Amino acid sequence: MASYSGRGVHGQVVHHLGARIVGGRIAEGDTLDIGALGAELDVSLTVMREALKVLAGKGLIDARQKRGTFVRERVHWNLLDADVIHWRMETGDAGQLLRELADVRSIVEPAAAHRAALHRTDADLAALQAALDAMRQAHAESSGAAEADAAFHRALLAATGNEMLQRMDMLLEPGLRERDRMVHAHGDADDPVPSHRAVLDAVRDQDPTRAELAMLDLLAKANADHDHLTHTRDAAPRSGA
């Protein structure tokens, strides 16, 4: 799901309120005082109403006669929305989100690699190679890693030849991008190129078993990067400690 691209005051209000809701500062079931929030944020009621429409589209809020505008229960939130994922990451729910992402990837991507080895075309191989080249350059320059990684996994899903599997990028990519930004921003993640090259080589050789095993190895390395980052962050001295 694409993130909301609104800029200026409108976009700021969407992201400010969305983060407060997802982070629990505005709790499930709470009724929003739109006038008070508008005054707090120093924006007009028109801006507030437009921002609330965006949040309603993400399943975070709803409005009812006699009740007003209120925060919906979490079960109704669009947890696959890129903004909701980002707000979870920045408001303290990163660990749980990344564990859930790892579970989903472990189910989907090894099977996708297996199928891609059976059904890939020359165009698929070219897309995978281009993404791998971009990943190599991004690692060397310490920039653009998240986009290059997302492009590789998007190309792998496309290489399955299954349109429904291909659209799994809508589920995986927002979380994958956030995960990559966090890991690569830390600066000491392993070079991702060899593990991705192993997947590509197996897909190119039309070896589904090796492709599946290579993807499992790739995911194990990704989980190790995350575990290392979590340990390092938790062990770091805190201000005032």
KOLKEVO-194797 format. One line per 4 residues: their letters; for each residue x, y, z of N, C-alpha, C, O. Coordinates in Angstrom, 3 decimals. Layout:
! KOLKEVO-194797
a> X:Y:Z:X:Y:Z:X:Y:Z:X:Y:Z; ...
END
This chain:
! KOLKEVO-194797
masy> 0.840:-1.181:0.000:0.000:0.000:0.000:0.884:1.244:0.000:1.810:1.348:0.805; 0.606:2.175:-0.888:1.417:3.380:-0.948:1.148:4.266:0.247:0.040:4.309:0.781; 2.203:4.983:0.658:2.029:5.898:1.774:1.342:7.168:1.297:1.327:7.481:0.107; 0.772:7.894:2.262:0.103:9.138:1.925:1.151:10.170:1.558:2.110:10.374:2.303
sgrg> 0.977:10.825:0.414:2.006:11.717:-0.108:1.686:13.190:0.094:2.387:14.051:-0.437; 0.621:13.498:0.867:0.284:14.892:1.083:1.390:15.649:1.787:2.024:15.128:2.704; 1.617:16.866:1.361:2.681:17.663:1.944:2.083:18.880:2.625:0.869:19.080:2.618; 2.939:19.676:3.204:2.485:20.895:3.842:1.714:20.601:5.116:1.871:19.550:5.736
vhgq> 0.871:21.564:5.491:0.150:21.464:6.758:-0.767:20.245:6.779:-0.843:19.535:7.782; -1.454:20.010:5.680:-2.379:18.877:5.604:-1.659:17.560:5.900:-2.108:16.771:6.732; -0.538:17.330:5.209:0.223:16.109:5.420:0.764:15.998:6.828:0.797:14.909:7.401; 1.195:17.133:7.398:1.716:17.127:8.760:0.646:16.707:9.758:0.924:15.971:10.704
vvhh> -0.566:17.174:9.544:-1.662:16.825:10.456:-1.975:15.338:10.347:-2.178:14.676:11.364; -2.018:14.804:9.128:-2.271:13.379:8.939:-1.240:12.555:9.705:-1.598:11.643:10.450; 0.015:12.873:9.525:1.067:12.078:10.144:1.120:12.288:11.652:1.408:11.349:12.394; 0.850:13.494:12.113:0.857:13.757:13.553:-0.261:12.976:14.248:-0.022:12.298:15.247
lgar> -1.464:13.072:13.722:-2.588:12.373:14.348:-2.470:10.860:14.173:-2.768:10.102:15.096; -2.035:10.419:12.985:-1.877:8.986:12.757:-0.903:8.360:13.730:-1.165:7.286:14.271; 0.225:9.027:13.958:1.222:8.497:14.890:0.677:8.481:16.321:0.958:7.553:17.079; -0.090:9.490:16.687:-0.661:9.517:18.041:-1.666:8.384:18.244:-1.725:7.783:19.317
ivgg> -2.447:8.098:17.219:-3.421:7.014:17.323:-2.728:5.659:17.366:-2.989:4.851:18.257; -1.849:5.413:16.409:-1.172:4.122:16.335:-0.293:3.887:17.561:-0.161:2.755:18.028; 0.305:4.955:18.079:1.150:4.841:19.255:0.386:4.764:20.558:0.989:4.561:21.612; -0.932:4.922:20.514:-1.750:4.774:21.706:-1.944:6.035:22.522:-2.596:5.993:23.565
riae> -1.400:7.149:22.079:-1.603:8.399:22.813:-3.047:8.872:22.689:-3.574:9.534:23.583; -3.675:8.528:21.579:-5.124:8.649:21.452:-5.630:7.223:21.361:-5.349:6.530:20.382; -6.368:6.773:22.359:-6.665:5.352:22.516:-7.847:4.906:21.662:-8.670:5.712:21.228; -7.900:3.603:21.439:-9.049:3.010:20.762:-10.319:3.377:21.525:-10.375:3.266:22.750
gdtl> -11.339:3.818:20.780:-12.611:4.191:21.392:-12.701:5.643:21.791:-13.796:6.140:22.052; -11.569:6.345:21.846:-11.599:7.762:22.221:-12.342:8.578:21.167:-12.197:8.345:19.967; -13.133:9.527:21.628:-13.795:10.463:20.721:-12.887:11.667:20.521:-12.346:12.215:21.482; -12.726:12.073:19.270:-11.830:13.178:18.950:-12.576:14.504:19.056:-13.649:14.670:18.476
diga> -12.008:15.428:19.786:-12.515:16.800:19.830:-11.838:17.547:18.688:-10.733:18.068:18.839; -12.515:17.594:17.549:-11.884:18.132:16.338:-11.504:19.594:16.515:-10.438:20.025:16.078; -12.387:20.353:17.159:-12.077:21.761:17.376:-10.849:21.948:18.242:-9.988:22.774:17.937; -10.759:21.173:19.341:-9.610:21.292:20.244:-8.321:20.855:19.561:-7.277:21.483:19.738
lgae> -8.391:19.779:18.781:-7.199:19.326:18.072:-6.753:20.351:17.035:-5.559:20.596:16.862; -7.733:20.950:16.344:-7.389:21.978:15.372:-6.705:23.164:16.034:-5.749:23.723:15.496; -7.206:23.542:17.211:-6.585:24.656:17.932:-5.187:24.281:18.401:-4.261:25.088:18.318; -5.037:23.057:18.892:-3.721:22.597:19.362:-2.695:22.608:18.235:-1.542:22.994:18.428
ldvs> -3.137:22.176:17.053:-2.231:22.086:15.912:-2.194:23.373:15.094:-1.423:23.496:14.141; -3.035:24.327:15.478:-3.102:25.636:14.815:-3.442:25.486:13.332:-2.784:26.057:12.463; -4.494:24.698:13.069:-4.960:24.519:11.698:-6.467:24.727:11.661:-7.139:24.651:12.690; -6.985:24.986:10.484:-8.410:25.234:10.315:-9.207:23.942:10.400:-8.658:22.846:10.285
ltvm> -10.524:24.090:10.607:-11.394:22.920:10.615:-11.401:22.222:9.259:-11.549:21.003:9.179; -11.239:23.005:8.195:-11.183:22.407:6.856:-9.998:21.469:6.735:-10.129:20.359:6.220; -8.842:21.911:7.207:-7.645:21.058:7.171:-7.860:19.821:8.036:-7.501:18.713:7.637; -8.444:20.006:9.215:-8.699:18.876:10.104:-9.609:17.853:9.440:-9.333:16.655:9.485
real> -10.682:18.313:8.830:-11.631:17.395:8.209:-10.986:16.608:7.066:-11.228:15.410:6.923; -10.174:17.273:6.263:-9.498:16.586:5.168:-8.505:15.556:5.702:-8.380:14.466:5.144; -7.801:15.896:6.777:-6.860:14.951:7.372:-7.594:13.743:7.942:-7.135:12.608:7.813; -8.726:13.995:8.567:-9.500:12.900:9.156:-10.045:11.960:8.082:-10.188:10.762:8.326
kvla> -10.349:12.490:6.895:-10.785:11.624:5.795:-9.679:10.637:5.418:-9.946:9.468:5.139; -8.440:11.121:5.414:-7.313:10.238:5.088:-7.175:9.147:6.146:-6.986:7.978:5.811; -7.269:9.522:7.416:-7.145:8.549:8.498:-8.305:7.558:8.491:-8.128:6.387:8.824; -9.492:8.027:8.110:-10.632:7.118:7.988:-10.374:6.092:6.894:-10.740:4.925:7.031
gkgl> -9.746:6.525:5.813:-9.425:5.611:4.728:-8.442:4.530:5.133:-8.385:3.474:4.503; -7.672:4.779:6.170:-6.725:3.796:6.687:-7.347:2.931:7.784:-6.679:2.078:8.368; -8.638:3.163:8.055:-9.343:2.366:9.041:-9.108:2.785:10.478:-9.539:2.087:11.396; -8.431:3.913:10.700:-8.084:4.314:12.066:-9.244:4.980:12.801:-9.360:4.846:14.019
idar> -10.095:5.689:12.083:-11.173:6.436:12.726:-12.473:6.241:11.956:-12.483:5.777:10.816; -13.569:6.612:12.615:-14.881:6.585:11.984:-15.712:7.675:12.641:-15.296:8.267:13.636; -16.876:7.935:12.089:-17.767:8.957:12.643:-19.188:8.417:12.687:-19.633:7.741:11.760; -19.890:8.716:13.761:-21.272:8.303:13.930:-22.078:9.464:14.499:-21.578:10.271:15.283
qkrg> -23.336:9.523:14.082:-24.222:10.528:14.662:-24.337:10.300:16.157:-24.400:9.163:16.624; -24.363:11.379:16.889:-24.479:11.411:18.346:-23.200:11.002:19.066:-23.020:11.310:20.244; -22.322:10.314:18.365:-21.052:9.926:18.993:-19.904:10.801:18.529:-18.983:11.073:19.299; -19.946:11.245:17.288:-18.868:12.044:16.730:-17.798:11.186:16.091:-18.037:10.032:15.733
tfvr> -16.608:11.764:15.952:-15.483:11.065:15.340:-14.680:10.352:16.420:-14.323:10.956:17.431; -14.395:9.066:16.210:-13.743:8.281:17.256:-12.713:7.339:16.639:-12.749:7.051:15.443; -11.793:6.864:17.483:-10.764:5.922:17.058:-11.352:4.517:17.042:-11.925:4.062:18.032; -11.207:3.840:15.921:-11.737:2.485:15.790:-10.842:1.485:16.517:-9.682:1.774:16.811
ervh> -11.390:0.314:16.801:-10.603:-0.753:17.396:-9.518:-1.198:16.413:-9.695:-1.132:15.197; -8.417:-1.642:16.957:-7.251:-2.002:16.146:-7.598:-3.039:15.083:-6.998:-3.036:14.008; -8.539:-3.910:15.355:-8.906:-4.956:14.407:-9.375:-4.369:13.081:-9.341:-5.057:12.061; -9.813:-3.113:13.074:-10.298:-2.473:11.857:-9.204:-1.672:11.137:-9.419:-1.213:10.015
wnll> -8.044:-1.499:11.762:-6.987:-0.709:11.137:-6.408:-1.449:9.934:-6.336:-2.678:9.929; -6.000:-0.700:8.924:-5.318:-1.294:7.772:-3.840:-1.435:8.125:-3.040:-0.538:7.858; -3.489:-2.565:8.725:-2.120:-2.774:9.205:-1.127:-2.991:8.065:0.081:-3.029:8.300; -1.623:-3.135:6.830:-0.734:-3.262:5.677:-0.446:-1.914:5.023:0.368:-1.831:4.103
dadv> -1.108:-0.862:5.492:-0.890:0.467:4.940:0.521:0.940:5.286:0.979:0.767:6.415; 1.210:1.542:4.303:2.604:1.951:4.506:2.743:2.960:5.638:3.707:2.898:6.402; 1.802:3.886:5.759:1.890:4.873:6.835:1.668:4.232:8.196:2.370:4.552:9.155; 0.701:3.335:8.286:0.441:2.656:9.564:1.675:1.863:9.983:2.038:1.854:11.160
ihwr> 2.316:1.204:9.036:3.551:0.479:9.329:4.625:1.444:9.826:5.307:1.166:10.812; 4.770:2.576:9.140:5.771:3.566:9.556:5.470:4.095:10.949:6.383:4.251:11.759; 4.211:4.370:11.240:3.849:4.873:12.562:4.105:3.830:13.642:4.509:4.174:14.753; 3.875:2.566:13.326:4.203:1.510:14.286:5.704:1.497:14.562:6.126:1.346:15.708
metg> 6.501:1.653:13.521:7.947:1.639:13.684:8.427:2.785:14.559:9.308:2.600:15.398; 7.859:3.957:14.371:8.383:5.133:15.067:7.773:5.336:16.446:8.223:6.206:17.191; 6.759:4.555:16.801:6.121:4.757:18.103:6.299:3.563:19.046:5.520:3.377:19.981; 7.336:2.754:18.787:7.698:1.738:19.757:7.229:0.334:19.484:7.409:-0.542:20.331
dagq> 6.631:0.080:18.328:6.118:-1.256:18.024:6.977:-1.955:16.975:6.532:-2.911:16.340; 8.216:-1.474:16.793:9.066:-2.007:15.731:9.367:-3.486:15.919:9.335:-4.253:14.956; 9.660:-3.896:17.156:10.028:-5.284:17.391:8.940:-6.250:16.986:9.205:-7.232:16.292; 7.709:-5.983:17.413:6.594:-6.848:17.070:6.336:-6.844:15.567:6.089:-7.893:14.972
llre> 6.394:-5.672:14.960:6.144:-5.577:13.524:7.170:-6.396:12.746:6.810:-7.124:11.821; 8.442:-6.281:13.116:9.484:-6.985:12.386:9.403:-8.495:12.602:9.733:-9.265:11.700; 8.974:-8.921:13.769:8.770:-10.355:13.985:7.638:-10.873:13.097:7.738:-11.953:12.516; 6.563:-10.091:12.998:5.448:-10.497:12.146:5.872:-10.520:10.682:5.504:-11.432:9.942
ladv> 6.644:-9.521:10.265:7.135:-9.476:8.892:8.006:-10.692:8.597:7.890:-11.297:7.531; 8.877:-11.050:9.537:9.751:-12.208:9.337:8.926:-13.484:9.180:9.255:-14.342:8.360; 7.862:-13.609:9.961:6.990:-14.791:9.843:6.355:-14.869:8.458:6.348:-15.926:7.827; 5.824:-13.741:7.994:5.159:-13.722:6.686:6.157:-14.027:5.575:5.862:-14.793:4.658
rsiv> 7.336:-13.424:5.661:8.346:-13.655:4.626:8.768:-15.126:4.596:8.996:-15.683:3.523; 8.873:-15.753:5.768:9.297:-17.153:5.818:8.283:-18.080:5.163:8.633:-19.162:4.694; 7.030:-17.653:5.134:5.981:-18.444:4.501:5.942:-18.199:2.995:5.786:-19.138:2.214; 6.085:-16.936:2.588:5.860:-16.559:1.196:7.109:-16.690:0.323:7.043:-17.270:-0.760
epaa> 8.230:-16.166:0.775:9.363:-15.966:-0.139:10.115:-17.247:-0.511:10.535:-17.358:-1.663; 10.314:-18.216:0.378:10.949:-19.447:-0.101:10.125:-20.146:-1.183:10.670:-20.649:-2.165; 8.803:-20.169:-0.989:7.936:-20.766:-2.010:7.977:-19.957:-3.299:7.936:-20.526:-4.390; 8.059:-18.624:-3.180:8.140:-17.780:-4.374:9.440:-18.037:-5.126:9.448:-18.099:-6.355
ahra> 10.538:-18.186:-4.389:11.818:-18.469:-5.046:11.770:-19.812:-5.769:12.283:-19.945:-6.880; 11.157:-20.799:-5.137:10.994:-22.128:-5.750:10.226:-22.007:-7.063:10.641:-22.555:-8.084; 9.118:-21.296:-7.031:8.293:-21.162:-8.234:8.987:-20.303:-9.292:8.874:-20.576:-10.487; 9.705:-19.268:-8.854:10.407:-18.406:-9.811:11.441:-19.197:-10.602:11.642:-18.937:-11.788
alhr> 12.106:-20.170:-9.952:13.096:-20.983:-10.658:12.456:-21.827:-11.762:13.114:-22.186:-12.738; 11.187:-22.134:-11.600:10.483:-22.954:-12.588:9.880:-22.132:-13.722:9.682:-22.638:-14.827; 9.589:-20.866:-13.444:8.784:-20.093:-14.395:9.449:-18.802:-14.878:8.858:-18.082:-15.682; 10.640:-18.496:-14.419:11.260:-17.216:-14.784:11.502:-17.114:-16.292:11.723:-18.111:-16.980
tdad> 11.451:-15.882:-16.774:11.731:-15.589:-18.170:13.037:-14.807:-18.254:13.596:-14.412:-17.231; 13.517:-14.587:-19.461:14.722:-13.770:-19.626:14.500:-12.359:-19.096:15.413:-11.757:-18.531; 13.290:-11.829:-19.273:12.985:-10.496:-18.760:13.027:-10.477:-17.232:13.489:-9.507:-16.630; 12.545:-11.550:-16.612:12.605:-11.644:-15.152:14.053:-11.654:-14.673:14.402:-10.966:-13.714
laal> 14.892:-12.438:-15.347:16.301:-12.508:-14.969:16.969:-11.147:-15.113:17.800:-10.768:-14.288; 16.608:-10.415:-16.159:17.189:-9.085:-16.350:16.764:-8.147:-15.228:17.571:-7.352:-14.748; 15.505:-8.231:-14.807:15.024:-7.378:-13.720:15.714:-7.729:-12.406:16.085:-6.836:-11.645; 15.889:-9.010:-12.137:16.575:-9.438:-10.921:18.036:-9.003:-10.941:18.563:-8.550:-9.925
qaal> 18.690:-9.137:-12.091:20.090:-8.725:-12.190:20.237:-7.219:-12.017:21.173:-6.759:-11.363; 19.323:-6.450:-12.598:19.378:-4.989:-12.444:19.210:-4.597:-10.980:19.892:-3.698:-10.489; 18.297:-5.278:-10.284:18.102:-4.981:-8.860:19.335:-5.360:-8.058:19.719:-4.641:-7.136; 19.964:-6.491:-8.401:21.176:-6.899:-7.693:22.309:-5.906:-7.937:23.059:-5.581:-7.016
damr> 22.436:-5.424:-9.171:23.460:-4.417:-9.483:23.212:-3.141:-8.684:24.147:-2.535:-8.160; 21.947:-2.740:-8.595:21.612:-1.547:-7.809:21.911:-1.762:-6.332:22.341:-0.838:-5.641; 21.685:-2.971:-5.850:21.975:-3.301:-4.452:23.480:-3.218:-4.187:23.907:-2.702:-3.154; 24.283:-3.733:-5.133:25.741:-3.674:-4.983:26.216:-2.221:-4.928:27.055:-1.865:-4.101
qaha> 25.677:-1.395:-5.808:26.068:0.016:-5.820:25.598:0.721:-4.552:26.321:1.542:-3.989; 24.391:0.399:-4.107:23.856:1.028:-2.904:24.691:0.671:-1.681:24.935:1.516:-0.820; 25.129:-0.589:-1.608:25.951:-1.000:-0.464:27.290:-0.269:-0.481:27.802:0.130:0.565; 27.849:-0.096:-1.674:29.137:0.598:-1.784:29.020:2.076:-1.415:29.936:2.662:-0.838
essg> 27.877:2.664:-1.759:27.700:4.102:-1.532:26.924:4.407:-0.259:26.748:5.573:0.095; 26.451:3.358:0.438:25.668:3.519:1.679:24.430:4.378:1.458:24.071:5.185:2.315; 23.787:4.207:0.327:22.548:4.937:0.051:21.704:4.136:-0.930:22.231:3.421:-1.781; 20.388:4.265:-0.800:19.485:3.599:-1.721:19.323:2.113:-1.489:18.785:1.413:-2.347
aaea> 19.782:1.608:-0.334:19.733:0.169:-0.090:18.304:-0.345:-0.003:17.995:-1.410:-0.537; 17.431:0.402:0.667:16.053:-0.060:0.853:15.340:-0.198:-0.482:14.619:-1.172:-0.701; 15.532:0.764:-1.378:14.875:0.717:-2.686:15.405:-0.443:-3.514:14.630:-1.138:-4.169; 16.720:-0.662:-3.494:17.306:-1.751:-4.275:16.829:-3.104:-3.771:16.525:-3.996:-4.563
daaf> 16.766:-3.257:-2.451:16.309:-4.520:-1.872:14.848:-4.771:-2.232:14.476:-5.882:-2.610; 14.025:-3.733:-2.114:12.610:-3.872:-2.459:12.450:-4.255:-3.922:11.595:-5.074:-4.261; 13.263:-3.672:-4.787:13.177:-3.972:-6.219:13.508:-5.442:-6.493:12.880:-6.073:-7.343; 14.485:-5.978:-5.779:14.851:-7.386:-5.988:13.698:-8.305:-5.595:13.335:-9.209:-6.347
hral> 13.133:-8.074:-4.430:12.069:-8.965:-3.955:10.792:-8.798:-4.782:10.032:-9.749:-4.965; 10.565:-7.575:-5.281:9.431:-7.345:-6.175:9.629:-8.125:-7.482:8.692:-8.738:-7.993; 10.849:-8.096:-8.013:11.148:-8.819:-9.252:11.047:-10.326:-9.054:10.632:-11.046:-9.962; 11.425:-10.807:-7.867:11.328:-12.241:-7.600:9.874:-12.695:-7.595:9.541:-13.735:-8.164
laat> 9.005:-11.913:-6.951:7.583:-12.265:-6.953:7.020:-12.248:-8.371:6.216:-13.106:-8.735; 7.441:-11.276:-9.163:6.971:-11.207:-10.550:7.437:-12.423:-11.349:6.741:-12.891:-12.250; 8.625:-12.929:-11.006:9.194:-14.053:-11.747:8.437:-15.358:-11.502:8.660:-16.335:-12.217; 7.553:-15.397:-10.511:6.765:-16.611:-10.279:5.762:-16.857:-11.396:5.296:-17.981:-11.581
gnem> 5.427:-15.800:-12.148:4.423:-15.922:-13.196:3.009:-16.006:-12.670:2.079:-16.299:-13.421; 2.840:-15.752:-11.384:1.525:-15.831:-10.733:1.127:-14.421:-10.311:1.783:-13.817:-9.462; 0.055:-13.897:-10.901:-0.317:-12.511:-10.638:-0.701:-12.278:-9.175:-0.435:-11.207:-8.630; -1.319:-13.263:-8.544:-1.692:-13.090:-7.147:-0.456:-13.058:-6.250:-0.378:-12.257:-5.319
lqrm> 0.508:-13.931:-6.536:1.765:-13.870:-5.788:2.488:-12.557:-6.047:3.075:-11.978:-5.133; 2.450:-12.090:-7.274:3.116:-10.826:-7.602:2.574:-9.688:-6.759:3.329:-8.803:-6.356; 1.276:-9.697:-6.487:0.681:-8.618:-5.717:0.966:-8.743:-4.218:0.572:-7.880:-3.434; 1.637:-9.801:-3.831:2.067:-9.902:-2.439:3.071:-8.806:-2.091:3.357:-8.568:-0.918
dmll> 3.605:-8.139:-3.120:4.501:-7.022:-2.823:3.775:-5.927:-2.043:4.399:-5.183:-1.287; 2.456:-5.829:-2.228:1.676:-4.841:-1.480:1.693:-5.155:0.014:1.609:-4.249:0.843; 1.802:-6.434:0.353:1.849:-6.849:1.746:3.260:-6.734:2.310:3.447:-6.252:3.427; 4.267:-7.183:1.530:5.615:-7.282:2.043:6.415:-5.989:1.969:7.201:-5.694:2.869
epgl> 6.223:-5.214:0.901:7.164:-4.134:0.622:7.173:-3.009:1.652:8.258:-2.555:2.015; 6.032:-2.534:2.144:6.113:-1.448:3.134:6.924:-1.831:4.367:7.759:-1.055:4.831; 6.678:-3.025:4.897:7.432:-3.467:6.058:8.890:-3.715:5.731:9.768:-3.422:6.543; 9.160:-4.255:4.542:10.530:-4.515:4.131:11.318:-3.216:4.019:12.474:-3.148:4.433
rerd> 10.698:-2.200:3.465:11.381:-0.903:3.346:11.718:-0.334:4.718:12.827:0.152:4.936; 10.768:-0.393:5.640:11.024:0.140:6.976:12.111:-0.668:7.674:12.983:-0.107:8.337; 12.055:-1.978:7.522:13.077:-2.834:8.116:14.452:-2.507:7.550:15.419:-2.413:8.306; 14.561:-2.333:6.229:15.847:-2.038:5.611:16.373:-0.674:6.029:17.569:-0.514:6.272
rmvh> 15.480:0.314:6.114:15.935:1.636:6.537:16.542:1.576:7.938:17.575:2.191:8.205; 15.891:0.834:8.823:16.378:0.752:10.191:17.716:0.029:10.250:18.642:0.491:10.917; 17.826:-1.112:9.552:19.061:-1.895:9.595:20.207:-1.152:8.937:21.293:-1.061:9.509; 19.981:-0.612:7.730:21.066:0.028:6.998:21.456:1.372:7.612:22.605:1.796:7.495
ahgd> 20.508:2.042:8.265:20.842:3.298:8.933:21.794:3.070:10.094:22.529:3.974:10.492; 21.778:1.847:10.639:22.656:1.540:11.760:24.100:1.414:11.317:25.022:1.618:12.107; 24.297:1.070:10.023:25.628:1.165:9.449:26.502:-0.076:9.520:27.599:-0.066:8.962; 26.061:-1.164:10.191:26.942:-2.326:10.292:26.268:-3.621:9.847:26.659:-4.702:10.286
addp> 25.275:-3.524:8.993:24.630:-4.729:8.469:25.573:-5.438:7.499:26.392:-4.798:6.839; 25.452:-6.760:7.418:26.261:-7.519:6.472:25.919:-7.103:5.043:24.827:-6.606:4.769; 26.873:-7.316:4.143:26.659:-7.062:2.725:25.533:-7.984:2.243:25.666:-9.205:2.324; 24.427:-7.417:1.742:23.304:-8.260:1.325:23.486:-8.896:-0.048:22.705:-9.767:-0.432
vpsh> 24.496:-8.478:-0.784:24.628:-8.916:-2.175:24.854:-10.429:-2.298:24.168:-11.064:-3.100; 25.780:-11.036:-1.543:26.015:-12.478:-1.748:24.777:-13.348:-1.543:24.536:-14.268:-2.326; 23.993:-13.075:-0.508:22.811:-13.905:-0.263:21.762:-13.723:-1.347:21.086:-14.681:-1.721; 21.616:-12.497:-1.860:20.668:-12.270:-2.947:21.193:-12.863:-4.259:20.417:-13.362:-5.075
ravl> 22.520:-12.805:-4.456:23.089:-13.401:-5.668:22.860:-14.901:-5.680:22.620:-15.478:-6.741; 22.929:-15.543:-4.521:22.705:-16.991:-4.456:21.290:-17.350:-4.902:21.082:-18.354:-5.583; 20.322:-16.525:-4.514:18.943:-16.744:-4.953:18.847:-16.581:-6.471:18.268:-17.419:-7.162; 19.420:-15.496:-6.973:19.360:-15.246:-8.415:20.041:-16.360:-9.199:19.517:-16.804:-10.221
davr> 21.198:-16.816:-8.738:21.911:-17.878:-9.462:21.061:-19.145:-9.541:21.017:-19.802:-10.582; 20.389:-19.487:-8.447:19.556:-20.692:-8.455:18.347:-20.523:-9.366:17.957:-21.453:-10.072; 17.756:-19.330:-9.347:16.627:-19.060:-10.239:17.085:-19.119:-11.694:16.393:-19.682:-12.543; 18.236:-18.545:-11.977:18.768:-18.568:-13.344:19.039:-20.008:-13.801:18.805:-20.355:-14.958
dqdp> 19.533:-20.835:-12.881:19.848:-22.231:-13.222:18.611:-23.124:-13.220:18.709:-24.324:-13.477; 17.459:-22.548:-12.935:16.196:-23.294:-12.885:16.269:-24.467:-11.900:15.827:-25.580:-12.185; 16.843:-24.171:-10.736:16.986:-25.160:-9.673:16.078:-24.741:-8.510:16.519:-23.987:-7.642; 14.833:-25.205:-8.471:13.879:-24.723:-7.475:14.266:-25.058:-6.033:14.053:-24.247:-5.132
trae> 14.831:-26.242:-5.811:15.211:-26.608:-4.444:16.327:-25.700:-3.937:16.274:-25.228:-2.801; 17.328:-25.457:-4.763:18.426:-24.572:-4.360:17.941:-23.145:-4.185:18.416:-22.438:-3.297; 17.003:-22.709:-5.016:16.456:-21.355:-4.882:15.731:-21.197:-3.552:15.878:-20.183:-2.869; 14.949:-22.205:-3.194:14.213:-22.161:-1.934:15.172:-22.130:-0.745:14.983:-21.358:0.195
laml> 16.206:-22.978:-0.792:17.178:-23.014:0.302:17.975:-21.711:0.379:18.296:-21.237:1.469; 18.292:-21.138:-0.778:19.016:-19.867:-0.786:18.177:-18.759:-0.173:18.704:-17.898:0.531; 16.878:-18.772:-0.433:16.010:-17.767:0.168:15.909:-17.965:1.674:15.900:-16.990:2.425; 15.834:-19.203:2.121:15.808:-19.466:3.563:17.085:-18.948:4.223:17.041:-18.399:5.324
dlla> 18.211:-19.121:3.553:19.481:-18.608:4.089:19.485:-17.081:4.119:19.959:-16.469:5.076; 18.945:-16.473:3.052:18.843:-15.014:3.002:18.003:-14.496:4.164:18.382:-13.526:4.822; 16.869:-15.134:4.418:15.984:-14.690:5.493:16.639:-14.885:6.861:16.443:-14.076:7.768; 17.412:-15.954:7.008:18.125:-16.165:8.270:19.121:-15.037:8.516:19.267:-14.571:9.646
kana> 19.805:-14.599:7.462:20.753:-13.489:7.605:20.017:-12.186:7.919:20.494:-11.378:8.715; 18.856:-11.985:7.292:18.072:-10.782:7.566:17.626:-10.761:9.021:17.659:-9.714:9.667; 17.208:-11.917:9.541:16.797:-11.983:10.940:17.975:-11.756:11.874:17.827:-11.145:12.932; 19.156:-12.251:11.477:20.350:-12.033:12.302:20.703:-10.548:12.358:21.093:-10.043:13.411
dhdh> 20.569:-9.842:11.227:20.810:-8.399:11.213:19.872:-7.692:12.178:20.287:-6.827:12.949; 18.607:-8.071:12.124:17.624:-7.435:13.002:17.906:-7.746:14.463:17.827:-6.853:15.307; 18.239:-9.010:14.783:18.516:-9.381:16.161:19.736:-8.640:16.693:19.759:-8.209:17.846; 20.750:-8.495:15.843:21.950:-7.764:16.245:21.623:-6.307:16.527:22.086:-5.730:17.511
ltht> 20.816:-5.719:15.648:20.443:-4.315:15.844:19.643:-4.140:17.126:19.881:-3.200:17.885; 18.692:-5.045:17.369:17.870:-4.949:18.565:18.719:-5.079:19.821:18.527:-4.338:20.785; 19.668:-6.032:19.810:20.548:-6.230:20.963:21.411:-4.999:21.193:21.571:-4.543:22.325; 21.973:-4.456:20.095:22.837:-3.286:20.214:22.072:-2.093:20.747:22.570:-1.357:21.600
rdaa> 20.846:-1.897:20.240:20.048:-0.763:20.667:19.639:-0.897:22.134:19.664:0.076:22.887; 19.262:-2.114:22.526:18.847:-2.323:23.922:20.018:-2.197:24.879:19.842:-1.787:26.027; 21.240:-2.553:24.406:22.401:-2.502:25.284:23.038:-1.126:25.367:23.870:-0.871:26.238; 22.640:-0.222:24.444:23.242:1.112:24.432:22.869:1.897:25.681:21.733:1.808:26.148
prsg> 23.830:2.683:26.242:23.516:3.490:27.423:22.410:4.492:27.105:22.405:5.092:26.030; 21.501:4.670:28.007:20.424:5.628:27.834:20.775:6.928:28.533:21.514:6.936:29.518; 20.241:8.030:28.016:20.553:9.317:28.595:20.108:9.335:30.050:18.999:8.920:30.390; 20.993:9.822:30.887:20.672:9.933:32.302:20.952:8.674:33.074:20.785:8.641:34.293
a> 21.393:7.595:32.359:21.667:6.334:33.032:23.061:6.335:33.644:23.468:5.346:34.255
END
